[in-house]
């Protein structure tokens, strides 16, 4: 177990959402004292399940048990004066408050920004909700389905179906809630650390919709830079890329680079068809993807999925078997990395949990206590015995929390750059080191505006994921460049890298070397499988990770097979997880003076988001199966066609009362139909229910219908596309859409920061850098190089 030293951190959690609970749990995993407030016995998560043998029990809900480890819990009656007084006492005790209430309810409870700032100006509040605490949609009713729809993810899922008639699809589980929770924890951790030093608290207005919209891979730059709308029925540019059938299972396979395609055909025995001119380029393979996939499928049909997986990895080909929780539980790699931990629960007994997602030099953070039973710690906590937190107010405002922190960004593609970009959003000085000789994959992707000359600086993919950074051109193939980089790292607080495992050591830039020179250095290493374990050297691009976690197995249409998620979500998931871990490590360093080597794998960071499937497995031995966008606790729950080409609306009915309101709006006769009257009736006749509703939504305009249903208290929202998001009045009102000037592409829209601050600056500070734009400035101002020295390094291709 990793040593923790955040025991002084006090966190008060009050809410019902996955994002709220997971943000608090991540802080608890690092040793924070987290008190969870529950206001009644009917909390959503306690009644969500999964339950042992399917028998509902609020003390044995798998989702609740998984998201509330390492916490203490109290139950308050907020309708009483005593309960309200206890809540105020808890607020006075806390350093950080996390809640998920919409603005009107937050104000009723005294949890709005003005009330909290007046009472506790040093308090850090994370107000995390589907649409945030401000903007036109702030009080909208919402669920996970709503956020997936409103954030644009569902319109991209499942990927590359080639079928426009299929509806958008929600990915298995609570993915938007989980990833928003990690991002919320990261900004809370950073600002908590700053507030301790300055006495200036903060009210973080966090939107889950905005965060989801901020991680849509190529969708936003594709539209902003080329005016093309990404869809779930388009064609892949890189082929092969699909799920294939083997004799004993299914295998995901993708070839991103040309050399990977060459290694695949070599493994296949260089079949005659592979030498045809039509398959000699990535464009040719994309245009003839059906043929390529057909040949690959024919070759794989009689092969063992696990044997082929390991054989492909030996050839450095990115492949992954479609696995469920049972296969995860037996993985020699996850077992070697201590990814499972047995936890005793007062109400549920001993269960095996997924461990926290990061490893450090000291090991992995542990789980010291199971989730609390309802009101378990009332006697211990309530009654006036809590110490009040006092703080000296230094100033009215404050800089961004990571101001003064320097980060060397040695990463490329998405996971590492996304981590570093989020550190830049928090105020860190982030300096990319890159070379024209081996440019970032995203600088090379062909998403260029038609009206500019195409260069390594004009791809929208690079521009989206590298905002707020500086760039130094450095050719690491030259020994002198390695020494220069070491000198720069001596001045740094953090290094972010996502090279294949072992590359940093081979370059002479391993943690042992760098930390000996700079003992306070925090190295953030992101990789597909992690820095240790028997599969540490396996290739793990983001799209190949969900198959390993059960998420692919549970995603897909009813009656169909596993489907891709539409977005390579493991990349930003690992990136934002690492950003959180860096913020925690920086706070620990202030106490200890020591740096750390942080190890986050895409596999583990993503697997913790599959917790519903995992808990159902450990409780019941269950395996996830595709259920479309349906939900076992709600009906109707899914996407329905509306007037217009590929226009859809998401609808989630949480109760029989909401069903009556929905039927009153669409077709009153359905409310009395015995097939649909009760929830159990609707689940039993769900296909008929969906067909009846589709007939009635088809002629309605999506926004008009959404607003009508919202007025009736129903979570309904259009399925947004990238074009919708970039013109969305709510996101515009929140300042989420950024358009910073760039020297080569001019002004283009990008997604920005998904939260708003009240006492610190908001917004992205600058556009992504031109390659090498800051070389002279960094070398002269940080390392003291003269103009002549810089010119000589440039002439010798060290700076290149």
C-alpha positions in Angstrom: 0.0 0.0 0.0 1.2 3.5 -0.9 1.9 5.8 2.0 -0.5 8.7 2.1 -0.2 12.1 3.8 -3.4 13.9 3.0 -4.9 13.1 6.4 -5.4 16.8 7.1 -7.7 17.2 4.2 -11.4 17.3 5.2 -14.1 16.6 2.6 -17.9 16.9 3.0 -19.8 15.0 0.3 -23.6 15.7 -0.1 -25.2 14.3 -3.2 -26.5 11.3 -5.1 -24.7 11.2 -8.4 -21.9 9.0 -9.5 -19.7 12.1 -10.3 -20.2 13.4 -6.8 -19.5 10.1 -5.0 -16.5 9.2 -7.2 -14.8 12.6 -6.9 -15.1 12.2 -3.1 -13.9 8.6 -3.1 -10.8 9.5 -5.1 -9.8 12.1 -2.4 -10.6 9.5 0.3 -8.3 7.0 -1.5 -5.4 9.5 -0.9 -6.2 9.7 2.8 -8.6 12.6 3.0 -11.2 12.4 5.8 -14.5 12.2 3.8 -17.8 12.4 5.5 -20.8 11.4 3.3 -24.1 13.1 4.2 -27.3 11.2 3.4 -30.6 13.0 3.9 -33.0 10.0 3.9 -33.4 6.3 3.3 -34.4 6.5 -0.4 -31.0 7.5 -1.9 -30.8 6.6 -5.6 -27.5 4.8 -5.4 -28.5 2.6 -2.4 -31.4 1.4 -4.5 -29.6 1.1 -7.8 -27.8 -2.3 -7.3 -26.6 -4.6 -8.5 -27.7 -6.7 -5.5 -26.8 -10.3 -4.4 -29.3 -12.6 -6.1 -31.2 -9.5 -7.4 -32.8 -8.9 -4.0 -33.0 -5.2 -3.2 -31.2 -4.1 0.0 -30.0 -0.5 0.6 -26.9 -1.9 2.4 -25.9 -4.2 -0.4 -26.1 -2.1 -3.5 -23.0 -2.9 -5.5 -22.6 0.6 -7.0 -23.0 2.3 -3.6 -20.5 -0.1 -2.0 -17.9 0.5 -4.7 -18.1 4.3 -4.8 -18.2 4.9 -1.0 -15.2 3.0 0.4 -12.8 4.9 2.7 -15.6 7.2 3.8 -17.5 7.9 7.0 -21.3 8.4 6.7 -24.0 10.3 8.6 -27.7 10.6 8.1 -29.4 14.0 8.6 -33.0 15.1 8.7 -32.8 18.4 6.9 -36.4 19.2 7.5 -35.6 19.6 11.2 -33.7 22.5 12.8 -31.3 20.0 14.4 -30.5 18.5 11.0 -29.9 21.9 9.4 -27.7 23.0 12.3 -25.6 19.8 11.9 -25.1 20.5 8.2 -23.8 24.0 9.0 -21.4 22.4 11.6 -20.2 20.0 9.0 -19.6 22.9 6.5 -17.6 24.7 9.2 -15.5 21.6 9.6 -14.7 20.9 6.0 -11.9 22.1 3.6 -13.8 20.8 0.6 -17.5 20.5 -0.1 -18.7 18.4 -3.0 -22.4 18.5 -3.9 -24.5 17.8 -7.0 -27.6 19.9 -6.5 -29.2 22.0 -9.2 -29.2 25.7 -8.5 -32.6 26.1 -7.0 -32.2 23.2 -4.6 -28.6 24.3 -3.7 -30.0 27.7 -2.7 -32.7 26.1 -0.6 -30.0 24.2 1.3 -27.7 27.1 1.6 -25.2 25.5 -0.7 -25.1 28.2 -3.3 -22.0 30.2 -4.0 -23.0 33.5 -2.3 -24.2 31.8 0.9 -21.1 29.6 1.2 -18.7 32.4 0.4 -20.2 34.6 3.1 -19.9 31.8 5.7 -16.7 30.2 4.7 -14.6 32.3 2.2 -11.8 29.7 2.5 -14.0 26.7 1.6 -13.4 25.0 -1.8 -16.8 23.9 -3.2 -17.2 21.5 -6.1 -20.7 21.9 -7.4 -20.9 19.2 -10.0 -24.1 18.6 -12.0 -25.3 17.6 -15.4 -25.3 21.1 -16.9 -23.5 23.1 -14.3 -24.8 25.8 -11.9 -25.2 28.5 -14.5 -26.5 28.8 -18.0 -29.9 28.2 -19.7 -30.0 24.5 -19.0 -28.8 24.6 -15.4 -32.1 23.5 -13.9 -32.9 20.9 -16.5 -33.8 17.4 -15.3 -31.1 14.9 -16.3 -29.6 11.4 -16.0 -26.6 9.7 -17.3 -28.5 9.2 -20.6 -29.2 12.9 -20.8 -25.5 13.8 -20.4 -24.4 11.2 -23.0 -27.0 12.7 -25.3 -26.3 16.4 -24.5 -22.6 16.0 -24.5 -22.5 14.5 -28.0 -21.1 11.1 -27.2 -24.3 9.1 -28.0 -24.4 10.5 -31.6 -21.0 8.9 -32.2 -21.8 5.5 -30.7 -21.5 2.7 -31.9 -18.7 3.5 -34.2 -18.6 3.0 -38.0 -21.8 1.0 -38.3 -22.5 2.1 -41.8 -26.2 2.3 -40.8 -28.0 5.6 -40.5 -31.2 3.9 -39.4 -29.8 2.8 -36.1 -30.3 5.2 -33.2 -27.6 6.8 -31.1 -26.4 4.5 -28.3 -25.5 5.0 -24.7 -22.3 3.2 -23.6 -22.7 0.6 -20.8 -22.7 2.0 -17.3 -22.2 5.5 -15.9 -19.3 6.6 -18.0 -20.1 10.4 -18.1 -20.5 10.5 -14.3 -17.3 8.6 -13.7 -15.1 10.7 -15.9 -16.6 13.9 -14.7 -15.9 12.8 -11.2 -12.2 12.4 -11.9 -12.0 15.8 -13.5 -13.9 17.4 -10.6 -11.5 15.7 -8.2 -8.5 17.0 -10.0 -9.5 20.7 -10.0 -10.7 20.3 -6.3 -7.4 18.8 -5.3 -5.4 21.6 -7.0 -7.5 24.4 -5.6 -7.6 22.9 -2.1 -3.8 23.0 -2.1 -3.8 26.6 -3.1 -6.5 27.6 -0.6 -4.4 26.2 2.2 -1.7 28.6 1.4 -3.8 31.7 0.5 -7.0 31.3 2.5 -8.9 32.0 -0.8 -11.5 29.4 -1.4 -13.5 28.7 -4.6 -16.8 27.7 -5.9 -16.2 25.4 -8.8 -19.2 25.3 -11.2 -18.6 22.0 -13.0 -20.7 20.8 -16.0 -20.8 17.1 -16.9 -22.2 18.0 -20.3 -19.2 20.3 -21.0 -16.7 17.7 -19.8 -18.3 15.0 -22.1 -18.2 17.5 -25.0 -14.6 18.2 -24.3 -13.4 14.5 -24.9 -15.1 13.7 -28.3 -11.8 12.9 -30.0 -11.9 14.1 -33.6 -15.5 15.2 -33.6 -15.1 18.9 -32.6 -12.0 19.7 -34.7 -13.4 17.8 -37.7 -16.3 20.2 -37.8 -14.5 23.3 -36.7 -11.7 22.8 -39.2 -13.4 21.0 -42.1 -17.2 21.6 -41.6 -17.8 17.8 -41.6 -20.0 16.3 -38.9 -18.6 13.1 -37.3 -21.2 10.4 -37.2 -21.6 6.8 -35.9 -22.3 5.5 -39.4 -19.2 6.8 -41.2 -16.1 4.9 -42.4 -12.8 4.5 -40.6 -9.8 6.3 -42.1 -7.5 3.6 -40.6 -8.1 0.0 -41.6 -8.2 -2.7 -40.3 -10.1 -1.5 -37.3 -12.9 -3.8 -36.0 -14.1 -6.6 -33.8 -13.5 -10.0 -35.4 -14.8 -13.5 -34.6 -12.4 -16.2 -33.6 -13.3 -19.8 -33.0 -13.6 -19.3 -29.2 -14.4 -15.6 -28.8 -13.9 -12.2 -30.3 -10.8 -10.1 -30.9 -10.5 -6.3 -31.4 -7.8 -5.3 -33.9 -6.5 -2.0 -35.1 -3.5 -0.9 -37.2 -2.7 2.8 -36.7 0.7 3.1 -38.3 1.9 1.7 -41.7 4.5 -0.5 -40.0 1.8 -2.2 -37.9 -0.1 -3.1 -41.1 3.1 -4.5 -42.5 3.7 -6.6 -39.4 0.1 -7.9 -39.5 0.4 -9.1 -43.1 3.8 -10.7 -42.2 2.1 -12.6 -39.3 -0.6 -13.7 -41.7 2.0 -15.2 -44.0 2.1 -12.3 -46.5 -1.0 -13.5 -48.4 -1.2 -12.7 -52.1 -4.1 -10.3 -51.7 -2.0 -8.1 -49.3 0.4 -7.1 -52.1 -2.4 -5.7 -54.4 -1.9 -2.1 -55.2 -5.4 -1.2 -53.8 -4.2 -2.1 -50.3 -0.8 -0.4 -50.5 -1.9 2.8 -48.8 -4.1 3.7 -45.8 -6.4 5.5 -48.1 -6.8 2.5 -50.3 -7.5 0.2 -47.4 -10.1 2.7 -46.0 -11.9 2.9 -49.4 -11.9 -0.9 -49.5 -12.4 -1.7 -45.8 -15.0 -4.4 -46.4 -12.5 -6.4 -48.5 -9.7 -5.9 -45.9 -11.9 -6.9 -43.0 -13.3 -9.8 -44.9 -9.7 -11.2 -45.6 -8.7 -10.6 -41.9 -11.9 -12.3 -40.7 -11.3 -15.3 -42.8 -7.8 -15.7 -41.4 -9.0 -15.3 -37.8 -12.1 -17.5 -37.9 -10.4 -20.7 -36.8 -7.9 -19.2 -34.4 -7.8 -19.1 -30.6 -8.6 -15.6 -29.4 -6.2 -15.6 -26.5 -3.3 -17.3 -28.4 -3.8 -14.8 -31.3 -3.9 -11.9 -28.9 -0.5 -12.8 -27.4 1.0 -13.6 -30.8 -0.1 -10.3 -32.2 1.3 -8.4 -29.3 4.7 -10.1 -29.8 4.6 -8.6 -33.3 3.7 -5.2 -31.9 0.2 -5.3 -33.3 -2.5 -3.7 -31.2 -5.1 -6.3 -30.4 -7.3 -7.2 -27.4 -9.7 -10.0 -26.6 -13.3 -9.1 -25.7 -13.3 -9.8 -22.0 -15.7 -9.7 -19.1 -15.2 -9.4 -15.4 -14.5 -13.1 -15.0 -11.5 -12.9 -17.4 -10.4 -9.7 -15.7 -10.4 -11.5 -12.3 -8.1 -14.1 -13.6 -5.7 -11.8 -15.5 -2.1 -12.5 -14.5 -1.3 -9.0 -15.4 -3.9 -7.3 -13.2 -3.1 -9.8 -10.4 0.6 -8.9 -10.6 -0.2 -5.2 -10.4 -2.4 -5.8 -7.3 -5.5 -4.4 -8.9 -7.9 -6.3 -6.7 -8.5 -5.8 -3.0 -10.8 -7.6 -0.6 -13.0 -5.3 1.5 -15.2 -6.0 4.5 -18.6 -4.3 4.6 -20.8 -4.0 7.7 -23.9 -4.9 5.7 -22.5 -6.9 2.8 -19.6 -9.0 4.1 -16.4 -9.4 2.3 -16.3 -8.5 -1.4 -13.4 -8.2 -3.9 -13.1 -4.6 -5.2 -11.2 -3.0 -8.0 -8.4 -1.0 -6.4 -7.7 2.7 -7.0 -6.4 3.3 -10.5 -2.8 4.6 -10.0 0.5 3.1 -8.7 3.3 5.1 -7.2 6.8 4.3 -6.0 5.2 3.1 -2.7 2.7 0.9 -4.4 -1.0 1.4 -4.9 -3.4 3.4 -2.7 -5.4 1.1 -0.5 -9.0 0.7 0.8 -9.0 0.9 4.6 -12.7 0.7 5.2 -15.9 -0.5 3.5 -18.7 1.8 2.5 -20.8 3.0 5.6 -24.2 1.7 6.4 -26.8 4.4 6.7 -26.1 6.7 9.6 -23.2 4.5 10.7 -21.1 7.4 12.1 -23.8 9.6 13.5 -22.8 9.1 17.1 -19.1 9.6 16.3 -19.5 12.8 14.2 -22.7 14.6 15.2 -23.5 16.6 18.3 -21.1 19.5 18.1 -17.8 17.6 18.6 -16.2 18.4 15.2 -13.3 20.9 15.2 -14.0 24.0 13.1 -11.6 24.8 10.3 -10.1 28.3 10.7 -8.1 30.0 8.0 -6.3 33.4 7.5 -7.6 35.3 4.5 -4.7 36.6 2.5 -6.4 38.2 -0.4 -9.7 38.6 -2.2 -8.6 36.8 -5.4 -5.9 34.4 -6.3 -4.0 33.1 -9.4 -4.7 29.7 -10.9 -3.8 27.0 -8.4 -0.8 25.5 -10.4 0.8 28.9 -11.1 4.5 28.5 -10.7 4.5 24.8 -11.5 6.6 23.8 -14.5 5.8 20.7 -16.6 7.9 19.1 -19.2 5.5 17.4 -21.7 7.2 14.6 -23.5 4.0 12.9 -24.6 2.1 12.6 -27.9 -1.2 11.6 -29.4 -4.0 12.0 -26.8 -3.6 10.5 -23.3 -0.4 12.3 -22.2 -1.2 15.6 -24.0 -4.7 15.6 -22.4 -3.1 15.3 -19.0 -0.6 18.1 -19.6 -3.3 20.3 -21.2 -5.4 20.0 -18.0 -2.5 20.9 -15.9 -2.0 24.0 -18.1 -5.7 24.8 -17.6 -5.0 24.8 -13.9 -2.2 27.3 -14.3 1.0 25.2 -14.9 3.6 26.3 -17.3 3.6 23.3 -19.8 6.5 23.0 -22.3 6.2 20.4 -25.0 9.3 18.9 -26.4 8.8 17.6 -29.9 10.6 17.2 -33.2 9.9 17.9 -36.9 11.9 14.7 -37.5 9.2 12.6 -35.7 6.2 14.8 -35.3 3.2 14.0 -33.1 0.7 11.7 -34.7 -2.0 14.4 -34.2 0.1 17.0 -36.0 0.0 14.6 -39.0 -3.7 13.7 -39.1 -5.4 15.3 -42.1 -7.8 17.6 -40.3 -6.7 20.9 -42.0 -8.9 23.9 -43.0 -9.3 24.1 -46.7 -8.3 27.7 -46.9 -4.8 27.4 -45.3 -1.6 25.8 -46.4 -1.2 22.4 -44.8 1.7 22.1 -42.3 2.5 20.4 -39.1 0.8 23.3 -37.3 -2.6 23.2 -39.0 -4.2 19.9 -37.9 -7.3 20.5 -35.7 -6.5 17.3 -33.7 -3.3 18.8 -32.4 -4.8 22.2 -31.9 -7.6 20.8 -29.8 -5.5 18.8 -27.3 -2.5 21.1 -26.8 -4.1 24.4 -25.9 -2.3 26.6 -23.4 1.2 25.0 -24.0 4.6 26.1 -25.2 6.7 24.1 -27.7 10.4 23.5 -28.0 11.8 21.8 -31.0 14.2 19.1 -29.7 15.6 16.1 -31.6 16.0 13.4 -29.0 17.9 11.2 -31.5 20.9 13.5 -30.8 22.8 12.8 -27.5 23.3 16.5 -26.9 19.5 16.9 -26.9 19.2 14.3 -24.1 21.6 16.3 -22.0 19.8 19.6 -22.7 16.5 18.0 -21.7 18.0 16.7 -18.5 19.1 20.2 -17.7 15.6 21.5 -18.3 14.0 18.8 -16.2 16.2 19.9 -13.3 14.1 23.0 -13.3 10.7 21.2 -13.5 8.2 20.0 -11.0 6.5 17.4 -13.3 7.4 15.3 -16.4 4.5 13.8 -18.4 5.3 11.0 -20.8 3.4 8.3 -22.5 6.1 6.5 -24.5 5.9 2.7 -24.6 7.1 1.2 -21.4 10.9 1.2 -21.2 11.6 3.9 -23.8 12.4 6.6 -21.2 15.0 4.3 -19.6 16.6 3.5 -22.9 16.8 7.2 -23.7 18.6 7.7 -20.4 15.6 9.7 -19.0 14.2 7.1 -16.6 12.8 8.2 -13.2 15.9 6.9 -11.4 18.2 9.1 -13.5 16.0 12.2 -13.4 15.1 12.0 -9.7 18.7 11.6 -8.6 19.3 15.1 -10.2 15.9 16.5 -9.0 14.6 14.6 -5.9 11.4 16.6 -5.9 10.5 15.6 -9.5 7.1 14.0 -10.1 7.2 11.7 -13.2 3.8 10.9 -14.7 4.0 7.8 -16.9 0.9 6.8 -18.9 0.8 3.6 -20.9 -1.7 1.0 -22.1 -0.8 -1.7 -19.6 1.3 0.1 -17.0 5.0 0.2 -16.1 5.1 -3.2 -14.5 3.5 -6.6 -14.9 3.8 -9.4 -17.5 2.1 -7.4 -20.2 3.9 -4.1 -19.5 5.4 -4.1 -23.0 2.1 -4.8 -24.8 0.7 -2.2 -27.2 -2.5 -0.5 -25.8 -4.0 2.2 -27.9 -7.2 3.7 -26.4 -9.7 1.9 -28.7 -8.2 -1.5 -27.7 -8.8 -0.9 -23.9 -12.6 -1.2 -23.5 -12.6 -4.8 -24.8 -10.4 -5.7 -21.8 -12.7 -4.2 -19.2 -16.2 -5.5 -19.9 -17.4 -2.2 -21.3 -17.3 -3.4 -24.9 -19.1 -6.6 -23.9 -21.9 -4.6 -22.3 -22.2 -2.0 -25.1 -24.4 -2.7 -28.1 -27.9 -3.0 -29.3 -30.4 -5.5 -27.9 -29.9 -8.9 -29.5 -26.7 -7.8 -31.1 -23.0 -8.4 -30.3 -20.5 -6.2 -28.5 -19.9 -2.7 -30.1 -17.2 -0.1 -30.0 -17.8 3.0 -27.8 -17.5 5.5 -30.6 -14.8 7.5 -28.9 -11.4 6.3 -27.6 -12.4 7.3 -24.1 -9.6 5.4 -22.3 -7.1 8.0 -23.6 -8.6 11.1 -21.9 -9.7 8.9 -19.0 -6.1 7.9 -18.3 -5.0 11.5 -19.0 -7.4 13.1 -16.5 -6.7 10.4 -13.9 -3.1 11.2 -14.2 -3.8 15.0 -13.9 -5.6 14.2 -10.6 -2.7 12.1 -9.4 -0.2 14.8 -10.2 -2.2 17.3 -8.2 -2.3 15.0 -5.2 1.4 14.2 -5.5 2.2 18.0 -5.6 0.3 18.4 -2.4 2.1 15.5 -0.8 5.4 16.9 -1.9 4.7 20.1 0.0 4.7 18.0 3.2 7.4 15.5 2.4 9.7 17.3 0.0 9.9 14.2 -2.1 8.7 13.6 -5.6 7.2 10.4 -7.0 6.9 8.2 -10.0 3.2 7.9 -10.9 2.1 4.9 -13.1 -1.4 5.1 -14.7 -2.4 2.5 -17.2 -5.3 3.0 -19.7 -6.5 -0.5 -18.8 -6.9 0.1 -15.0 -8.1 3.7 -15.3 -10.9 2.5 -17.6 -11.7 -0.7 -15.7 -12.7 1.2 -12.6 -15.5 2.8 -14.7 -16.9 -0.7 -15.3 -17.7 -1.1 -11.6 -21.4 -2.0 -12.1 -20.4 -5.0 -14.2 -17.6 -5.9 -11.8 -19.8 -5.8 -8.7 -22.5 -7.9 -10.4 -19.9 -10.4 -11.2 -18.4 -10.7 -7.6 -21.9 -10.8 -6.2 -23.7 -13.0 -8.7 -21.2 -14.3 -11.2 -22.9 -12.3 -13.9 -21.6 -11.2 -17.3 -22.7 -8.0 -19.0 -24.7 -8.2 -22.3 -25.7 -5.5 -24.7 -28.9 -3.8 -23.7 -29.0 -0.9 -26.1 -29.7 2.3 -24.3 -32.1 0.6 -21.9 -31.8 0.7 -18.2 -32.9 -2.0 -15.8 -34.4 0.5 -13.4 -36.2 2.8 -15.9 -38.6 2.5 -18.8 -38.8 4.1 -21.3 -35.1 4.9 -21.4 -33.4 5.5 -24.8 -33.4 7.4 -28.0 -36.4 8.2 -30.2 -36.6 9.7 -33.7 -37.8 13.3 -34.2 -38.5 15.4 -37.2 -35.4 16.0 -39.3 -32.6 13.9 -40.8 -30.8 11.8 -38.1 -32.5 14.0 -35.3 -33.1 12.1 -32.1 -34.2 12.8 -28.5 -33.2 11.0 -25.4 -35.9 10.2 -22.8 -35.5 8.7 -19.4 -38.6 8.0 -17.2 -37.6 7.4 -13.6 -41.0 6.6 -12.2 -44.6 5.7 -12.9 -45.5 9.3 -12.3 -43.1 10.4 -14.9 -44.5 7.9 -17.3 -48.0 9.3 -16.9 -46.6 12.8 -17.6 -44.9 11.5 -20.7 -48.0 9.8 -22.0 -50.0 12.9 -21.3 -47.6 14.8 -23.6 -47.3 12.2 -26.4 -50.4 10.0 -26.3 -52.8 10.0 -23.3 -54.2 6.6 -24.3 -50.8 5.0 -23.6 -51.0 5.9 -20.0 -54.0 3.6 -19.5 -52.7 0.8 -21.7 -52.3 -2.3 -19.5 -49.1 -3.1 -21.3 -47.4 0.0 -20.0 -49.3 1.1 -16.8 -46.6 0.0 -14.3 -42.9 -0.1 -14.5 -42.9 -3.9 -14.5 -45.4 -3.8 -17.4 -43.2 -1.5 -19.4 -40.1 -3.6 -18.9 -42.0 -6.7 -19.9 -43.2 -5.0 -23.1 -40.3 -2.7 -23.7 -39.9 -3.3 -27.4 -43.6 -2.5 -28.0 -43.3 0.5 -25.7 -40.4 1.9 -27.8 -42.2 1.3 -31.0 -45.3 3.1 -29.8 -43.3 6.1 -28.6 -41.2 6.3 -31.8 -44.4 6.7 -33.9 -45.4 9.6 -31.7 -42.1 11.4 -31.5 -41.2 11.1 -35.2 -43.2 14.3 -36.2 -42.1 16.4 -33.2 -39.2 18.9 -33.4 -36.5 17.7 -31.0 -36.0 21.0 -29.1 -39.7 21.7 -28.8 -40.4 18.2 -27.5 -37.4 18.4 -25.1 -38.6 21.6 -23.5 -42.2 20.3 -23.2 -41.0 17.2 -21.5 -38.6 19.1 -19.2 -41.5 21.3 -18.1 -43.2 18.1 -17.1 -40.2 17.0 -15.0 -38.8 14.4 -17.4 -35.2 14.1 -18.3 -35.3 14.7 -22.1 -32.7 16.2 -24.4 -31.7 16.2 -28.1 -28.9 13.9 -29.2 -26.3 16.5 -29.9 -23.8 16.5 -32.8 -20.5 18.4 -33.0 -22.3 21.0 -35.1 -24.9 21.4 -32.4 -22.3 21.7 -29.6 -20.3 24.4 -31.3 -23.4 26.6 -31.6 -25.1 25.6 -28.3 -26.3 28.7 -26.4 -25.7 27.0 -23.0 -22.1 26.2 -23.7 -21.6 29.6 -25.2 -23.1 31.3 -22.1 -20.7 29.3 -19.9 -17.7 30.4 -21.9 -16.9 26.8 -22.8 -16.3 27.3 -26.5 -12.9 28.9 -27.1 -11.6 30.7 -30.2 -8.1 31.9 -29.5 -6.1 33.3 -32.5 -3.5 31.0 -34.1 -0.8 32.2 -36.4 -1.5 29.7 -39.1 -5.2 28.7 -38.9 -6.6 31.9 -37.6 -9.6 31.7 -35.3 -11.3 28.3 -35.0 -13.6 27.1 -32.3 -12.4 24.5 -29.8 -13.9 23.0 -26.6 -12.4 24.6 -23.5 -12.6 24.1 -19.8 -15.7 22.4 -18.4 -15.8 24.3 -15.1 -16.1 28.0 -14.1 -14.3 29.6 -11.2 -15.5 32.7 -9.2 -12.2 34.0 -7.7 -9.7 32.8 -10.2 -9.2 33.4 -13.9 -11.4 31.4 -16.4 -10.7 30.3 -19.9 -7.9 28.8 -22.0 -4.9 31.1 -21.9 -3.7 30.6 -25.5 -4.0 28.5 -28.6 -1.9 25.4 -29.2 1.7 26.2 -30.2 3.4 26.2 -33.6 6.1 23.5 -33.5 9.2 25.0 -31.9 7.6 28.4 -31.3 9.1 28.9 -27.9 12.5 27.3 -28.4 14.6 30.4 -28.1 12.6 31.8 -25.2 12.8 28.6 -23.1 16.5 27.9 -23.8 17.5 31.5 -23.1 15.3 32.4 -20.2 15.3 29.0 -18.4 18.7 27.5 -19.3 20.6 30.7 -20.0 21.7 29.8 -23.6 23.0 32.6 -25.7 21.8 33.4 -29.2 25.0 31.9 -30.7 24.6 28.7 -28.7 21.0 28.3 -29.8 22.0 29.0 -33.5 24.7 26.3 -33.3 22.3 23.8 -31.8 19.8 24.6 -34.6 22.4 24.2 -37.3 23.5 20.8 -35.9 19.9 19.6 -35.9 19.7 19.2 -32.1 17.0 21.8 -32.2 14.8 20.4 -35.0 
